[in-house]
Amino acid sequence: QVQLVESGGGLVQPGGSLRLSCAASGLTLNYYSIGWFRQAPGKEREGVSCISNSDGSIYYADSVKGRFTISRDNAKNTVYLQMNSLKPEDTAVYYCAADSRVFWRSNWYTSSRYAYWGQGTQVTVSS
């Protein structure tokens, strides 16, 4: 049974940092494209970042480029999202997702392409 479990969310002040983790069981993350998505109240789910199941290509949404970093620890079967210089508009529930297909710059941010999802972790950026 495939399970993705996010952790690391919380309340942080603007300008602060958090590191989210996505731990997998039932699949080996190294063979999957992994995406991070977020959904704020009243808004659609949006792609934040992806590490693709190919050559490890990495993609970011323009809104987080330069502030967020996605990485993968194959030994721990875990993917991370390091979030720096957080802004109030980053407040959302963050989800990790996985799919065995290769994703590209043109399609990594489409949530319906991902087969497996975690339950989400809340990130709140507020003073």
Protein Blocks (a to p, Z undefined) as FASTA:
>chain_A
ZZdddehiacddehiacddddddehiafklpccddddddehiacddfbdcddfeopacdd
fklgokaccdddfklopacdddehiafklgccddddddfbdcdfklmmpmklpmbdcebj
addddZZ
